[in-house]
Amino acid sequence: MQTLPAEWSPQSAVMLTWPHQHGPLGRILAQVEEVFVNIAHAISTHEPLIISCLHGEHRAHIQAQLVAAGIDLTQAYLAVAPSNDVWARDHGPITVLRDGRPLLLDFAFNGWGRKYPYDLDDTLTRTLHGQGVFGTTPLEGIDLILEGGSIESDGQGTLLTTRHCLLNPQRNPEYDCVGLEGIFAQVFGSRRVLWLDHGELEGDDTDGHIDTLARFCDAHTIAYMRCDDPQDSHYTELLEMERELMAFRDNQGQPYRLVPLPLPAPKCDEHGRRLPATYANFLIINGAVLVPVYDDAQDAVALERLAPCFPDREMIPINCLPLIQQYGSLHCVTMQLPAGVV
C-alpha cells in the first residue's frame, strides 16, 4: 500500500536547484540568487537542504554565498547535477510511503508540455540518486508526465488538481480523468481526486498548476486565491473556482473550511505582460511556512489569513518578485522530502 504524505508531514530535507547564468533567469541572476539565499537561510534553520549545482565551479560559488549569508553548511548538501532551470517542484522526485517506508517516484518531465528545454531537468533526480544523495531510499521511474506543482495531497487519500493542466494534450494525451485516477490510485494510494475546471492565472505557463491556485492547509482546510475586483481579468475565473471549492467535501463529508487569499496588484514584466503573482505558492516545512510576498499592500493580508491555518508554525515572508519574472514562485523552486528519505 502506498500513500502520498501531506506537505505538513515531518520532513527530512528540502531540495533546491540553484539558478545559473545558462538558465532563463540568468538575465537577472543576482536578484534571483538573493531570493534563493533567503529561502535557503529560512529552510536551513528548520531542516537540511539538498542543493543541485551545475558543475564544480558553480558549487563553490553557491557555497561562498551560503557562508556569506551565515548559513550553517552542515545543513546544506551541495551536489553536482546539471539542470536547465530552477523549478525543483516539477523535476524533483515525488515521495510516497510504501508500507510506511519512503519511495521516490521519478515521473517524466517534458518542460510543461514542451514549452522549454528539459533534457537535463528530466534526468536530475536520477543523477542525484546515482550519487547517493537520497541515501538508501529506492527510486522508481514512472512513465507518466507529471509535475509536483500540479497535485495537492491531504495525506488521507484525497488529491486536488486541475483538468486544464493534467488533461493538456502536450502531457499525456492518451489519458482521460478516469485513466489518471486509476494511475493515482496505484502510485499514490489515492481514493478520490477533486478536479477543478477553473482558476488559471494570467501569465501562468504551467496550464494551471494547483499550487498557484488552491492548497490544503490540513485535511479540512483549503487556502485559495480570490479576486474581489470585478474589473480584474481574473475575477470571473477565480469566482467560478471558489464555487467549485465550496461544492467539494472533505473525507468526512463536510464542506471544507475555505480561506481566501487576496490577489496582489498586477505585477508586469518589461513588456507590460502580467505575471502570475500568487500567495498560494507557499511552502510548509518543519516548524514554519515560507510565504511568497511581492512588495504589495496585500502581502500583510495574505500573511494574516494564513497564520491561523498553521498555528504551530512560524510565518516567514520571502520576497519573490524576481522569481515571477519566469512565471513561478516560492513553492515552485522547492521540493520537500518526507522524513526517512535522508
PEWO-V899075 format. One record per residue. N is the residue number from 0. SS is DSSP state (A for helix, B for strand, O for the rest). PHI is phi in whole degrees, 0 to 359 (* if undefined). PSI is psi in degrees with one decimal (999 if undefined). Layout:
N:SS:PHI:PSI / N:SS:PHI:PSI
This chain:
0:O:*:130.8 / 1:B:245:144.7 / 2:B:226:150.1 / 3:O:256:108.5 / 4:O:298:151.1 / 5:O:288:158.3 / 6:O:295:-26.2 / 7:O:280:-2.5 / 8:O:294:156.3 / 9:O:305:141.5 / 10:B:240:152.9 / 11:B:259:-21.3 / 12:B:185:168.9 / 13:B:233:136.1 / 14:B:270:140.8 / 15:B:230:143.3 / 16:B:248:107.6 / 17:O:290:140.2 / 18:O:292:154.7 / 19:O:214:169.1 / 20:O:291:-16.5 / 21:O:271:-6.4 / 22:O:270:172.5 / 23:A:300:-27.2 / 24:A:271:5.4 / 25:A:300:-24.9 / 26:A:290:-21.9 / 27:A:231:43.5 / 28:A:301:-42.7 / 29:A:299:-43.7 / 30:A:293:-39.7 / 31:A:290:-40.4 / 32:A:297:-33.7 / 33:A:298:-40.5 / 34:A:297:-44.2 / 35:A:296:-39.1 / 36:A:297:-41.7 / 37:A:295:-41.1 / 38:A:296:-46.1 / 39:A:298:-40.8 / 40:A:296:-44.7 / 41:A:296:-43.7 / 42:A:291:-42.7 / 43:A:295:-19.7 / 44:O:280:-7.1 / 45:O:239:-28.3 / 46:O:192:167.6 / 47:B:289:163.9 / 48:B:240:146.1 / 49:B:242:119.6 / 50:B:243:123.0 / 51:B:273:130.0 / 52:B:243:151.1 / 53:O:292:-44.8 / 54:O:200:-177.4 / 55:A:300:-42.8 / 56:A:296:-40.1 / 57:A:297:-40.3 / 58:A:301:-45.6 / 59:A:297:-38.7 / 60:A:297:-44.4 / 61:A:295:-43.2 / 62:A:300:-40.8 / 63:A:296:-37.9 / 64:A:294:-40.9 / 65:A:296:-42.7 / 66:A:297:-44.1 / 67:A:298:-29.0 / 68:O:272:0.2 / 69:O:77:24.4 / 70:O:275:132.2 / 71:O:291:113.9 / 72:A:292:-17.7 / 73:A:290:-12.4 / 74:A:263:2.0 / 75:B:228:119.2 / 76:B:257:117.3 / 77:B:258:119.8 / 78:B:239:143.0 / 79:B:276:113.7 / 80:O:210:98.8 / 81:O:303:145.4 / 82:O:221:157.2 / 83:O:276:-36.9 / 84:O:210:-172.9 / 85:O:255:-1.3 / 86:O:275:76.7 / 87:A:299:-27.9 / 88:A:303:-31.8 / 89:A:257:-23.7 / 90:A:251:-3.9 / 91:O:278:171.5 / 92:O:284:150.8 / 93:B:257:123.6 / 94:B:262:128.3 / 95:B:245:168.1 / 96:B:251:121.7 / 97:B:253:113.5 / 98:O:52:38.3 / 99:O:87:-6.4 / 100:B:250:141.5 / 101:B:292:141.7 / 102:B:225:127.1 / 103:B:274:126.3 / 104:B:256:125.3 / 105:B:253:92.2 / 106:B:284:155.9 / 107:B:291:146.5 / 108:O:232:129.0 / 109:O:232:36.1 / 110:A:66:41.2 / 111:A:57:49.4 / 112:A:83:38.5 / 113:A:61:36.8 / 114:O:276:-26.8 / 115:O:219:161.9 / 116:O:302:142.3 / 117:O:215:5.8 / 118:A:299:-43.0 / 119:A:287:-41.2 / 120:A:299:-36.6 / 121:A:292:-22.0 / 122:A:256:-1.7 / 123:A:299:-44.8 / 124:A:298:-42.6 / 125:A:294:-35.8 / 126:A:298:-47.1 / 127:A:297:-43.4 / 128:A:297:-39.4 / 129:A:296:-22.6 / 130:O:269:0.9 / 131:O:78:17.4 / 132:O:298:-33.2 / 133:O:264:22.7 / 134:O:63:-133.1 / 135:O:261:8.7 / 136:O:296:125.0 / 137:O:289:155.8 / 138:B:238:133.4 / 139:B:233:124.2 / 140:B:281:139.1 / 141:B:240:124.3 / 142:B:277:67.8 / 143:B:207:136.2 / 144:B:283:118.2 / 145:O:204:128.6 / 146:O:257:142.4 / 147:A:300:-30.9 / 148:A:287:-6.2 / 149:A:266:-4.7 / 150:O:226:147.9 / 151:B:236:139.0 / 152:B:239:138.7 / 153:O:269:1.4 / 154:O:77:-0.1 / 155:O:236:22.5 / 156:O:99:5.5 / 157:B:251:131.1 / 158:B:249:145.3 / 159:B:240:130.7 / 160:B:203:-175.3 / 161:B:236:139.8 / 162:A:294:-36.7 / 163:A:302:-35.1 / 164:A:276:-58.2 / 165:A:291:-23.7 / 166:O:260:12.2 / 167:O:299:129.2 / 168:A:296:-15.1 / 169:A:274:1.0 / 170:A:253:-79.3 / 171:A:231:73.7 / 172:O:297:-18.4 / 173:O:278:-6.9 / 174:O:247:142.0 / 175:O:253:-173.1 / 176:A:302:-43.9 / 177:A:297:-42.9 / 178:A:297:-42.1 / 179:A:292:-38.4 / 180:A:298:-34.8 / 181:A:295:-42.0 / 182:A:294:-43.3 / 183:A:297:-37.5 / 184:A:298:-36.6 / 185:A:285:-48.3 / 186:A:270:-26.6 / 187:O:250:-8.7 / 188:O:69:21.0 / 189:O:288:145.5 / 190:O:256:-18.0 / 191:B:201:155.0 / 192:B:233:127.4 / 193:B:264:115.3 / 194:B:259:127.4 / 195:B:262:139.1 / 196:O:256:-8.6 / 197:O:227:160.2 / 198:O:122:5.0 / 199:O:296:138.3 / 200:O:271:145.1 / 201:O:296:135.9 / 202:O:90:-10.9 / 203:O:290:133.9 / 204:O:248:14.0 / 205:O:259:0.2 / 206:O:68:27.7 / 207:O:98:51.3 / 208:O:300:136.3 / 209:A:296:-28.6 / 210:A:284:0.9 / 211:A:260:-7.0 / 212:O:239:-53.0 / 213:B:211:135.8 / 214:B:225:138.3 / 215:B:291:131.3 / 216:B:258:-29.7 / 217:B:204:-176.4 / 218:O:292:-9.7 / 219:O:236:4.9 / 220:B:229:133.5 / 221:B:233:123.2 / 222:B:268:137.6 / 223:B:213:158.2 / 224:B:279:132.6 / 225:O:228:141.6 / 226:O:248:125.3 / 227:O:258:1.9 / 228:O:256:108.0 / 229:O:300:-18.2 / 230:O:274:-9.9 / 231:O:282:142.6 / 232:O:297:-18.7 / 233:O:273:-11.4 / 234:A:305:-52.9 / 235:A:293:-46.1 / 236:A:297:-43.7 / 237:A:288:-29.4 / 238:A:294:-42.3 / 239:A:294:-37.3 / 240:A:296:-41.8 / 241:A:301:-41.2 / 242:A:296:-38.3 / 243:A:296:-45.5 / 244:A:298:-36.5 / 245:A:294:-26.7 / 246:A:276:-16.6 / 247:O:289:155.9 / 248:B:233:147.5 / 249:O:280:-173.9 / 250:O:293:-14.1 / 251:O:259:8.3 / 252:O:80:12.6 / 253:O:257:152.0 / 254:B:300:145.9 / 255:O:290:148.3 / 256:B:283:118.3 / 257:B:256:129.5 / 258:B:243:105.7 / 259:B:284:132.9 / 260:B:255:139.1 / 261:O:287:160.4 / 262:O:265:125.4 / 263:O:295:161.9 / 264:O:303:149.7 / 265:O:307:129.7 / 266:O:250:127.6 / 267:B:235:155.7 / 268:O:276:-174.5 / 269:O:294:-14.9 / 270:O:260:6.4 / 271:O:83:8.4 / 272:O:275:135.7 / 273:B:290:140.7 / 274:O:254:151.5 / 275:O:276:72.3 / 276:O:282:123.2 / 277:O:214:136.2 / 278:O:278:-12.0 / 279:O:290:-11.9 / 280:O:273:40.4 / 281:O:279:161.5 / 282:B:239:126.8 / 283:B:266:126.3 / 284:B:230:-178.8 / 285:O:298:112.8 / 286:O:80:2.3 / 287:B:204:163.9 / 288:B:230:122.4 / 289:B:269:123.6 / 290:B:244:125.6 / 291:B:289:136.3 / 292:B:231:165.4 / 293:O:220:32.8 / 294:O:52:48.3 / 295:O:231:151.6 / 296:O:298:-24.7 / 297:O:278:-7.9 / 298:A:304:-48.6 / 299:A:295:-36.1 / 300:A:295:-44.9 / 301:A:299:-44.4 / 302:A:296:-39.7 / 303:A:295:-37.4 / 304:A:281:-31.4 / 305:A:282:-32.3 / 306:A:306:-45.1 / 307:A:293:-18.3 / 308:A:287:-20.5 / 309:A:226:66.2 / 310:O:297:-21.7 / 311:O:258:10.8 / 312:O:237:144.5 / 313:B:287:138.2 / 314:B:265:121.6 / 315:B:239:108.1 / 316:B:283:139.6 / 317:B:231:121.8 / 318:B:290:116.8 / 319:O:244:21.0 / 320:O:305:-42.2 / 321:O:298:-35.4 / 322:A:294:-37.8 / 323:A:289:-9.2 / 324:A:297:-22.6 / 325:A:245:23.7 / 326:O:75:17.7 / 327:O:229:177.9 / 328:O:215:-151.9 / 329:O:295:-51.2 / 330:A:300:-35.6 / 331:A:297:-29.4 / 332:A:266:6.0 / 333:B:233:154.8 / 334:B:216:116.8 / 335:B:283:148.0 / 336:B:242:116.3 / 337:B:301:161.9 / 338:O:307:137.0 / 339:O:101:-13.4 / 340:O:287:-48.7 / 341:O:230:999
